[in-house]
């Protein structure tokens, strides 16, 4: 581990987990779908597409997200 003096002057550290510096294979979505399938869930391509659209909707400032943020 670097000494404390190694970080003098550092104001921020950026973690890029969006595919530029780091790639996740399989994706977290694919890993989730695969794991739920192993548990016996049936998820068709249409169900997966619907789920991914809902996830995008939810995290894109949906009313549900804003309510969750207020509650928690």
Secondary structure as UniProt FT lines:
FT   HELIX           4..7
FT   TURN            8..9
FT   HELIX           28..38
FT   TURN            39..40
FT   HELIX           45..59
FT   TURN            60..61
FT   HELIX           63..71
//
